[in-house]
Amino acid sequence: MPEHPAWIPLADGERLAATVYRPGGAGAAPALLEALPYRKDDATLSDAGWYRRLRDEGGFAVCRVDVRGTGSSTGVAVDEYPATETEDLAQVIGWLAGQPWCSGRVGMFGTSYSGFNALHAARLGPPRLGAVCAIFASDDRYTDDVHYGGGVPRALDLLDYPLYMVALNALPPVPSLVGPDWRRAWAERVDRLEPWLLRWLAEPHDGPYWRRGSIRPGTDRIHCPTLLIAGWADGYHNATFRVFEQLRGPRRLLIGPWAHMSPEHSRPGPRADVVPELIRWFDRHLRERDGGDRAEPPITVFVREATQPAPDLDRVRGRFRDEPRWPPERMTERVLRSEDAIGPVAPAADGALRLPFRGEVGVTSSIWCAGALPFGQPWDQADDEVLGLVWDWPVGPQPLEVLGMPRLLLRLRSSDRVATCVAKLADVFPDGTSALVARGVQTLALPPAPLAPAPGDARPAAVELDATSWVFPPGHRIRLALAAGDWPSIWPPPRRGWLEVDPASLRLHLPVLDGPGPEAAAPALALPPPAAAAASPSPRVVWRVEDDRLRRERRVVIDHGGSTVLPGRGWLRERYLGRVGVSLDDPGHAVASGSASYVVRFPEATCAARADLDVRSDGDGLAVRLRLRVAERGGLARERRWARRYPGRLQ
């Protein structure tokens, strides 16, 4: 059952590096494509386990491709999801369909980046693309991705994907694949590299730039069969419901409790092996096999039940349940009003309900998109809630199941023309523990409020919270907490100030399931047991919150890394260091600094790339400094630097 490298030629003369995993036997098989910028031969070599299973258990020919300008492919990686990438993928699909070992039917699949571009290809609709599976993918790069949250730059994310892609894109092509000219190709790649992050920060508002690489609007142009897999702890699950509603072909949605990592290893669990799901999906739509005597439901959802929070939570209480449609017929809306609440508990300013712009609020909520540690999950929200406004409502005598996207409507005044309102829905346990259920972030354009309040000068505002599933049990309380920031998930406010809330206007709209209905009796999906338990956190992983009383600063510090053994006695080592900090006296002064470094040993050479980033705000904008260093032991050395300032672009 061979695995062999291949070069896929493109119409403009560039070529893409691929590895093909072909099943044994002489017959032709459908082909499955995954295309990523994450270096198939070293940095993500561990993904090969999925490809071999799809080949050995499913009988598919699997092709993994380095997208243009990454790994060993030629060209320049100008940005994530450029228009040329979708065009390249259409050519790859045509190439695969024309191979003698392919049946002529091609599917695409992938997680995160490759889930995105699978949807891009599906919208383009090349004739040989017969089905796709998108796992943890988004339809909108601006509203639901690593760049901005509610219109505010993400903070802790700066030390993850935006930074490590600078170093990863600067590593050389694999010498044994490219040949003796690999050093020249490497030097040219480094000299032409432009960090994607710089363009992202130069585009602080939604517009044509962000529509490129997004499938919204236009999702309704997808007609090929589409399987969506999502996770409640993953940052991209909002898009899943939007995409599912807009699809025009056969569709299926599976959403579990998972974070942004393989469901087989996810914290939180219960963990699951989803490879059989992919095999059934592609069997049905590329081979016209029905997959058994039970028709698959269009939706399988993990219903989350009340669980005490923890940053390294191993398992969420709950169960999988099938639903025949979205939204379910028994879905209703329950509106919670401020006048019916217990409280609020709020800091008072002359009797008004005011939210001060605080830089440090939000740390208990962690990052917006949990993944492998140190990017963990929220813990008890109580320490943050005392810094904002809080309303509680009793659950009542019966459990209350929320499923969907809550919405908050209210009226606000602001000391500044632009402000951020952060709303968090929580489950308060009898012991006082507050578990985050959903959050929403929205930048609001409000006219500056006069020093003396004038009747009616508050303006209506709406905050859409993340899609969620949660069953509130009797004896618990439903909590709404409001703040004017969510650090370190998003950048803190640019200056001191406040939001003022009109409590009489506050309405929290909850999508609830009223009664069991026929859907609740549907047979739950029998997910196979996971092949392995979630790995325990490594002692190498650091995730620390620091309060510096003398410097009046709060910081989050991270440190993590690992190593991969490569064929031929090679290896790759990676390490990520960083800190984000914010002034407790002036939220306009904040910093995110860190490094991402890789060392890869090939039989021919040992090569390294390191990117160092420093982002600072001073109330008037962002100052960015970025340095890239690459070196071959005893050979090539390059250094590049970038400095940018983005005035007035924080909000």
N, C-alpha and C positions, 0 to 999 in steps of 0.2 A: 504494500500500500504506500506508494511513493509520496514524498513531499519534495517538491523541487522548485527552485527559483525560476522566475520568468520575467521577461521584459515586455511591457505592453506599449506599443508605439502609439503616439498621438498625432493628430493631423498637422500640428504646427512644428513637428520635429522633435519635441520632448518625448521622454519615455518614462513610464512608471514602473517602479520595482514591485514585484509581486511574489508571493509564495503560494503555490497551488497544492492543496491536499486532495489527492484523487483516490477514490475508492478502488479496491481491487476488482478484477474481472474485466472483461472486454467490452461490456455494454456501456452505452452513454448514460449519463446521469444529469439531473438538473444541477445547476451551479448556484452557489450562494456567495455573495460578495460582501466583504467588510472593508471600508476604506478609512484610514486614520492618519493623523500627522504624528503619531507617537512611536515611530521607529519599531517596526515589526521584528527586527532581528536582534534587538537587545533590550531596550527600555520596556517593551511590552511583550517580550518573548513568552511570558507565562500565559498569554491569551491562547497560545497554541492548543491548550487542553480542550477548549471549546471547539476549535476547528476539527480536532481529531475525533471528538465525540459526534459532531454533526456528520463527519465522514463515516465513522465506523458504525454508529448506531442508526444513523439516518440514511446512509448510502448516498450522500450528496458530495459533489465536488466543491470544495471550499477554496475561495481565493481571497487572500489578505493583501491589500495594496497600501503602500506608502503614498499619500497624496502628493501632488506636485510640490517640489522644493523641500520635501522632508524625507528623513531616512536616507535611502539610496536613490530616490527618484530625482530626476533632473528638474531644472527650472527654479523658480523663486517662490517661496511661501509668502505672498504679499500680505495676507490677512487670513482670518478664519472664514470659511465658506465664501470665497470669491466666486463670481459668476463662472469663471473658467473651470472651477472645480466640478460643478454640476455638469458642465459640458464634457469634461474629462470622463466623469463617471458614465455618462451615456455612451461614450466610445468604448469604455471598458466593458460595459454590459454587452454591446455589440460584438466585441472581440471574444468574450466568453461564449456567447451563443453560437459563434462560428467555429469553435474548437471541436475536433472530431470526438473528444471524450465528453462533450456536453450535449444534452438532449435538445438544446435550443431554448430551454426555459431557464430563466435567471431570477433569483430572489436577492434582496438586500436585507441586511440585518446589522444591528450594532447597538452599543451602549453609549450614551452621551453624544460625543462628536459624531460618531458613525450612525447614531440614531437620527441626529439632525439631518445629515446628508442623505440618509435613506429616504426621509420625507421629502427632501429637495428633489431627489431623483424621481420619486413617485409623482410629485406635482408636474415635473417636466414630461413624464409619461413616455419614455422610450419604448418602442413596441415589444421588445423582448423581456421587459421587466414584468414578471407575473405576480409578485407579492412582495411585501416588505414587513419587517418587524423592527419597531423603534422602541428601545428600552431607555428610560430616563432621558427623554428628549423634549425639546421645546419647540414651539411654533413662533416665538417672538424673542429676538435677541435683546431687545431693549427692556421689555417688562419682566422677562423671566429668564435671566441669564446672569453671568458672573460680573457684568459691567455696572449696572445701575439697579437700585431697588427703589421703586416708587419715585424715580427721577433723581435719586441721590447716589453719588458714587459709592460702590461697595468698598469697605475698608479692609477687613481681614482677608478678603479674597485677593487683594493686591499681592499678597505674599504667597499665593498659591498659583493657580493657572496662568494669570497674566505675567508673572515673573518667571516661572520655570519654562514657559514656552520660548523665552528669549534664549536661555541656555540650551534647551533641547534642540531648537532649530539651528544652533551653531555647531552641533557635533558633526563629524565628518560622515560621508557615506561609508558603507562597509567596504574596506579595501578589497576583500576577496571577491566581491560582486562587481565592483566598478573597474578593478584592474589597476595597473601601475600609475594611472593618471589621477588617482584619488586625491592626492595632496593638492593638485591644482584645482580640482572641483571643490575641495573643502575651502581653500583660500577664497575662491570666487564666491562661495556661499556666504562666508563671513563678511566679506567686503560689501555685498549687496543686501545684507540683512537690515531690516527696519523693524523695531519692536512693535508688535500689534497694539500694545497698550497705549502708545502715544496717540494713535488715531482715535482710540476709544475715548480717551480723556478730552480730545478735541471736539467730540460730538456729544455734548451734555444733554441735548434734547432729541426727542424722537423725530425721525424724518427719513428722507430717502436713503441715507447711509444704513440705518438700522433695518429698513425694509429689505435691503439686500441681505440674503442669508436667513431671512424669516419667511415662513410660509403664510403668515397672516398679514393682510388678507389674501385669499386665494386658496385656502385649504379645501374648498369645495371642488377644486379642480383635480383632486386626487380620487381616482376611480379604481385603482388596483387594490386588491385585498390587503388590509393593513391590520397588523396585530400591534397593540400598544401595551407596554408593560411599565408600570410606575410604582413609586413607593411613597408612603405618607411622610417619611423622614427625608425624602429627596426634595431638592429645591425646584424640580421641574414638573411637579405633578399637576399644577394648575392647568398647564397647557394640554395635558392629557384629555381632560374633559372637553375643552374647547375643540380640540382636533376631532375627538370621537363624534361630537355632535355635527361637525361639518363634513365628515367623510361621505363620499357618494358610492363607494363600493362595499364589498363584504368587510366587516370590521369586528374586532374583538378587543376588549379591554380587560387586563388583569392588573389590579392594584393591590399591593401587599404592604406590610409595615416597614419596608426596607429603606435604608439610606442609600447614598450614591456610591454603591459598590455592588458586587455580584450578590444576588439574593441568596446564593449558596453560602456566603460567608458574612452576611450583613449583621451589623449591630444597629438597630435592634432586629430580632427575629420575631416570630418563628421564621427560620431560614427555609429555603425551598430550592429545589433543583428545577429550573425553568427550561433546560435544554429539551426535555420531552415535549414541552409546549411548542417550541420552535419547530421541532420535527413534525408534530401533528399539523401545524399550520402550513408548513411548506409542502408536506405530503398532500394535503387537501387541495392546495391551489397551484402547485407545480406538477403534481402527478394525478390529480383528480381522485385521490383516495378519500373516503369519507371519514376515516379515523375511528371507526367503531360504530356501535349501535346506539350510542347516546349522542345526540346533537349537542355541540358545545354551546353554552349560553353566551350571549353577546358580552356580558359583563360578569366578572368575578371580583368581588371586593372583600378586603379584609376589614371587618368591623372592629374598630379599636374600643376596648373597654378600659375603664379607669385603672391606671397604672401609676404607681409612685415614680416620679421622674428621677433620672440619674444621667450624668454626662456620658457614661459608658454603659447605658442600659442594655442588657442582653436580650430581653424578650418583652414584648408588649402583650398584655392579656387581650384575648379576642378570638375571632373565628372567621373563616372564609364563608362567603355566602354568594350565591348566584342571583343576578338580577336580569330580567328579560328586556329591560329598556332603560334609557336615561333621558330625562329624570324619571324615577319610579312614579307610578300612578298614585301611590299613597303619600307622595311627598307634599307637605304643606309648609306654610311659613308661620313661624311664631315670632311675634314682635314683643321685645322686652323694652319697657319704658322706664326712664329714670325715676319717675314718681312712684313706681312700684318696687324700686330697689331698696335694699338694706344699706343705707349710707347715702351719699358716697363718703368714703374716707379720703380726704383731700387736704393738701396744704391750702390755707386760707390767705387771701390778700384783700383786705377791706371787704370781706364777705363775698368776693367773687371766686369762681372756680378757675384758677389759673394754673397753667402748665409752664413752669420755667424751662428755658432752653438749657438743658444740662448735658454736658459732654459724656459723662460716665454712665448714664442710664442705659440699660439693655444688656449688660454683660451676662446675666443669667440665662438669656435666651440663646446664647451661643451664635454660631454662624447660621445663615439662612438655609444652607444646604449641607446637612450632615453627611459625612462620608467616613473614610478611615480616620482613626484618631491621628492627630489631635483635633480634627474637625468633628467634634462630637455633638451631642444632643443637649437640649435645654435641661436645666435642673430647677430646683425650687425657685419660683418667681418672686417670693415674698420680699427679698432685699431690694429688688427693683420697683416693686409695686408701691412701696412707701414713698418713692420719689415722684410719683405721678398722681393721677386721679383714678379712683377705683369705685366701681359699682358692683354689688352682689345681688343675685336673685336666688331664692330657694328653688331646688329642682322640683319638689312636689312629691306626692306619694308614689308615683310611677317613674320608671326609668325614662330618660329623655334621650333619644338617638338623633344626633345631628349628622347629616351627610350632604356635603355640597359646600358652597361658598357663602359664608355669612357676609352681611353688609351692615355698615354702620352709617347712619344719617344723623347729622347734627349741624349746629350753627356755631361759627367760630369768629373770634376777633384775634388780631395778631399785632404785636409790636413792630413787625417787619412786613415788607411787602410779600415775602415768600417764606413759608414755614413748612415744616414737616410734621404731620400727625401720624403717630404710630398707635394702632389699636391691637390689643391682645386679648384673645378669648382663653380663659383658663378654667380648670376644674379644681375647686377648693375642697380638699378632703376634710373630714371631721377634726383631724389633728392640726389643721391650718396649712398644710402643705399645698402649694399652688402649682399645678401641672399645666404647662402651656399646651393648648389645643390647636390654636391657629393664630396667625398674626397678619396684619396688613400695614403697609407703609404707603403713604401718599403725600407727595409734595403739592401744596396748595398755594395758588396765587391769590393773596388777599390784600385789599387796600390797607395801608398802615392805619392802625387805630389811633384816634386822638387821645391825648392824655386824659381827658375827662370823657368817660363813656357817653355816647349819644344813643338814644333809643333807636333800635332797629339797625345799628351799624354792623351787627354781626352778619356774616354771609353763610349761606348753606354750603355744606361740604359733604362728601361721601368718601368712605374708605372701604374698599373691597378686601376682605380677609382671604387668606389662602383656603383652598378647598381642604376639607377635613372630614374625618369620620371619628365619632366619639360617642360613647354611651355614658351619660351622666346618671349615676345611681341616686336613689332616694337618700337623703341625709347629707348629700354634698351641696355645694353652692356653685352657681354659674357666675363667673366673674368677668367683667370687662375692665381692663386697665388701659389708660391712655397716657402717652408720653409724647414729648416733642423730639425724640431721637431714639436710636436703636444701635448704639455703639457696642461692640466693634463690627457688627454686621454691616452697617452703613456708616458713612463719614458723619462726624458730629456737626451740629449747626455752626454756621460761620461766625456767629456773634451772640452775645447775651441778649435775652429778650424773653418773650412769653407768648403763649397762646391762651386765650380766654374762651371757655366753653359755656354756652347757654344750656344749662342742664334741662330746661323744659323741652328743648328741641331734640334731645338724644333719643334715638330709636335704634335698637339692635335687632336686625332681622336674621333669624336663624332658620335654615332649611332643615326641617325635621320630618321624620317618618312617623306617620300617625297610624298605628295599628299594624298587625303582622302582615296582612295581605297575602295573596297567593305567592308573591315573590319569596317571602320568608321561608316557605315550605319547599322551595326548589332545592334539589340536591346540591350540596356544596362540592366544589371541585376537589378531587382527591389528588393533592399535590404530593409527589414522591418525597420521601424523607431526604434531607440534605446529605450530600456525600461527606461533608466534614463540618464540624462545629466552627463557630466564629473563633478566630485566633485571639488569644489573650493579648492585651496591650503589652507592647515591648517596653522593657525598662528604658530604652532609648527615647521613647516618646515623651516629650515635655509639653505640658499645657498648663500654664501658670498665670494666675491673676495676681498682680502686685499693686499695692497702694503705697505710693511714696509720699509720706506725710510732709517731709521737708520740702520737696519740690512740688508738692500739690499736684500730683499726676497719678493717673491710674493707667496701668499697662497690662496687656496680655502678651505673654511670651510663648513662642512655639519652637520646637526643635524635633525633627524626625528625619528618618532616612531608611535606607536598606541596601541590599545588594542582590544581584542576579547572576547566577552562574551561566555562562554562555558555552556553546559547543566549542571544542578545540582548546580547552583550558583557558578560555577567556572569562571575563567578568565585567559587570557594570556596577558602580557604586553611586548612590545618589544621597544628597543631604540638603535639607531645607531648614533655614534658620530665620527667625524674624521676631519683631515686636511691633505692636501698635500701642500708641500712648495718646492720652488726651489730658489737657489741663483741667483740673477741678475748678479753677477760678474763671477760666475763659475758654469755652468750648471751641472758639475759633482757632485755637492753637492745638494742633494734633499732628501726629507723625505715624508713618508706617515705613519701616525699614527692614530689610532682610536680604537673604541671598539664596540662590538655588545653584547647586553645583553637581556636575556629573564627571566621573572618570570611567572610561571604558578601555578595556584591554583587548585588543585584537592580536592575532598572531603576528601581524606585521608591525604594530606600533601600539603605544599607550597614549590616549588622547584625553584632554580635559576641556570642559567649558564651565564657566561660572558667570552668573549674572548677579549684580548687586543693585538694589533699588532703594531710593530714599525719596519719600513723598511727604511734604510738609504743607500745612495750611497756616495762614496768618490772619484769617478773617476776610481777606480780600481775594483769595484764590489759592491755587495749588502750585507749589514749586516741585518739579520732578527732576531727579538726577538718576541716571542709569549708566552702569558700566558693564561691559562685556569683555571677558578675557578668555582666550582659547590658547591651548598649547599642546604640542606633541613633545613627549619626553625626548629631549635631545634634538628637537627639530623645530617645526613651525611654531611661531608665536604671534598672536594678533591681540590688539586691544582697541576697543571702540567706546566712545562716550557720547551720551546725549544729555542735554539739559533743556528743559522746557518750563515755561510758566503759563498757567491757564488762569488769567485774572477774572475774577467775578464769576467763576463757573462752578462754584460749589453747589449752587441750587438755582 
